[in-house]
């Protein structure tokens, strides 16, 4: 009886558009789903540093190096926001990182693809961050307070990343024939993974219905995907690139672009750990964790020393 009363009160609060805060009563399933989502999101941010970090020293100018370095640092910051937000639900970030390092936890499938040329950095900003923004602006309006508030700043920074990536692609597309071909090749390789990263179709997404009822998600994967395609295709056509989808066309009656079939077998294969770079990404994260141990220990010792000085 008491449980049902709490459930009704919880759902009423959500239906009224109020935020759920860490000390509020919440169903255990709500807490677990949020931890799963927020940790996957945090993991995606720090793993997502790797494909672009690979190009910091090889960026074509000092300006490009500085901007890319700043962007990669932003992604690290996003990871920190999200791990902190997840910790408000009573989980320890060390446990979450251990799940990532052992392959128990998932992260965005798209970061398991390689960055072969400088144009891939542009494609990541334009397509990957562009797709992420579609999802994150929705999450910023979600029901869990710490998660939605973390999204506000993340969305602002991701919007800048998206513009930075499109600017790279624009410059290449208007450059020499070789540079334009480089941009086209990057679009060809990243287009479908970018579409897939927004998640399986609604009929294959087991968590979507419940998450939408709790207003953690406010739109379905297919709705967000369509919005991303409708926004991105005109941009690509404007700079003279073509999309690797022979079925892509604008439907005048619906006002939306229609696309060809998505290769979900490829998506699920990458999610299961069989993508081009899955093992490389996890190995890099495990090594970074080991090599950064002394930094964490130094920070912990300093914090304890400062605390003791205040108490004295």
N, C-alpha and C positions, 0 to 999 in steps of 0.2 A: 504493500500500500504506500509506504513511505517512498520506495523506489519509483513508483509510478508518478507520485506527486512531484518528485524531483525532475523526472523526465519531462513531464508536462511543462513545468516551470522553465526548464532549460530550453525546450523547443519554442515556447512562447517568447522568450527573450530573443531568440534568433529570428523568429518571424517578425518581431517588431524592429529588427535592424540594429539591435544593441550588440555590443561586443562581449564576448566571453573572455574573462581575465583569469590569470593563473590560479587565483585563490577561489574562484567560483566553482560550484559543483559542476561536474561534467561526467557523462557516461564514459566508462573505461574504453569503449570502442572509439569514441571521439578522440580521446587522448592518444590512443595507439595509432589511429589514422594520421593524426597531426604529426606525431613523432616520425612516422614513416615518410610522410611527404616532406617535412622540413629537413630531415636528415638527408634524404635523397637530393633535395634542392641544394643544401650546403655542400654535399659531396660533389655535385655537378659544378658548383662554382670553383672549388679548389682543383678538381681534375681538369676543368676547363681552362685553367691557367697554362697547362702543359703544351697543348698544340700551338698556341700563340707565343708562349715564352720561348719556344724553340727558335723564333724569328727575331728576337730582340737584338741580338748582335749582328744579324744579317739584314736588318731593315735598310732600305736604299738611301737613307739620309739621316742626319742627326735629328732633324725634326721628327721623322717617322719613328726613330728609335725611342725618342723621349715620349712621344704620344703612346706608343705601344707599351712601353714600360709602365706608364701611368695606368693604362687600361688593365694590364695584368695585375697591378697592385689593387686596383678597384675590385677585381674579382676575388682576390684574397680577402678584402674587407667584407664583401658580400657573404663569403663563407663564415666569417667571424660573427656577423650579425645573426645569421641563421642558426649557427650552433648555439649562440647565446639565447636566441628565442626558443630553441628546442629544449634548452636546459630549464626553462621556466615550467616545463611539464614533468620535471623530476628525473630526467635522464642525464647521465654524465657524458660529456663530449668524448672522453677517452674511450668509453664503450662504443660510441657511434663510430669513431675512427677505426677502432678495432674491427667492427663489422665491415667497414669499407676495405680494410687491408686484407681481410680473410675472404673477401668475395661474397659475404653474406648480404651486404647492402648493395643496392643498385645506385646508379647515377645516370645522367642523360646519355642515351645511346650515341649521340652525335659526336661526343668527344673521343670516340674510339676510331675515328677516321684520321688519316695522316694529313699534315699540311705540307704539300710537296713544293709549292712555289709561293712567292710573295702575294700573289693574287688570292691565295687561300686565306690569308689574314683579312683581306678585304671581304671575301665571301663570308667568313665567320661573323664579322661585324654586321654586315648587311643582312645576311640570311639567318644566322643562328641567333644573334642578339635580337634581330627583328622578330623572329618567331617567339623568343623568350618574352619579349615585351608584351606581346598579345596575351600570353598566359599570366604574366606578373601584374599587369594593370588590373586584371580580374581578381587576383589574389589580394591585392591591396584593399579591395572592398570586402574581403572575406570576414568570417565571424570571429576568428580568434585574434584578439587584440595585438599581442606581441608579433605575430606573424604578419598581420596586415600593416602594422606600423613599420616593420623592417622593410616591407616592400616599397614604401613611399620613396625612400632615398635610393633604393636599388633601381627602381624604375627610372628615376631621373638620370642616374649614371648610365644605365643600359641604353637610354635614348641617345645619349651622347655617343656611346660605342657604336650604335646602329648608324648614326650619321657619319662617324669616322670610317666605318667599313664601306658605306656607299660612296663616300668621297674617293676612297682608294680605287674602287671599281670604276667610278666615273673617269678618273684620270687615266687609268689603264685602257678603258674602252675608247678613249679619245686620243690615245697615244699612237705608237707605231703599230704596224700590222702584227708584229710579234707580241706586243703588249696586249693588244685587243684579244689575240688568240689565247693568251695566258688567262685573261679575265673570263673568256668564254669557257675555257677548260675548267676553271674553278667553279663556275656556275653549273656546268654539266655534272661535276662530281658532288657538289654540296646541295643541289636543289632537292633531290628526293630525300636524303637524310634529314634535311631541315623540315620537310613536310612530315616525316615520320616522327620527329622528336616531340611533336605535340600530342603524341600518345595514340593508342589504338582507337579505331572507330568506336562509336558509342556502344554498339552491340557486342564489342569485345573488351570493354573496360568494366571489370566487375565492381570497382569502387565508386564509379562516377555517380550513380543514382543516390547512394547514401550521402556522399560528400556534398552533392547539390542540395539535398534536403537540409543538411546542416549548414548550408551556405558557406562552406569552406571553399567550394567551387561555385561560381555563379553561371558558368557557361559550360557546354559540353565540349569535348575534344574536337568534334567535327565542326562546331560553330566557330571555335577559335581558329582552326585550320583554314576555314573558308575566308575568314577575315584577313588572315595573313596572306593568302594567295591573292585576294582582291586588291590588297594594298601593294604587294611586291611586284606582281607581273607588270603593271604599267611603268614602274620605276625601271625595271630591266629593259623593257622595250624602248623607253625614252633614251637610254644610253646606247642603244643599238645592239643589245644582246638578245639571243634567242633562248627559249627554255627547252630543256630536253624532254618534252612531252608532246607527242604528235597529236594527242587528243585535247590539248589545252585550247579552249576557245571561250569567247565572251558570249554569254547568253543574254540577249537584249531584253527578253521578257522577265528574267529573274534579277537581272542587274549584277549577276555574279559570274566569275570564271568557272568553267567546268574543267575538270582534270581527268587524266587517265587513271587506270587502276594502280593502287599503291602496293608495292611488294612487301607485304607484311611478314613473309617468311624471312626476308633479309633483316627486318627490324627485330623480330624475336630471336633470330640467331645471334645478332649483335648483343642484345640484352642478356642472353644466356652466357656471354663471355667469349663468343667466337668471332668478334669483329677483327678488323685489321690490326688494331693497336690495344686491345683489352689488356693483354698481359704486360705490355710495355708501360701502360698508364699506371697500373697497380704497383708494378715494380718501382716506378719513379716515386709514387706517393710513399711507399714503405721506406725507401731510401731517405726521402726527405724527412720523414718522421724520426728515423734513427739519427740522422746527422743533425737534426734540430734539438735533440734531447738536452744537450748542454745549455742551449739558450733557455729552454723552459726551466731547467734547474736553476740557472742563474737568476731568472725572473722570480722564481718562487723564493729563493734565498733572500733576494732584495726585499720582496714583499714582507717576509717574516721579520727581517731586520727593522724595516720601517714600522711595522706593527708593534714590535717590542719597544722601539724608541718612543712611540706615542703613548704606550701603556706605562712607561717608566716615569 
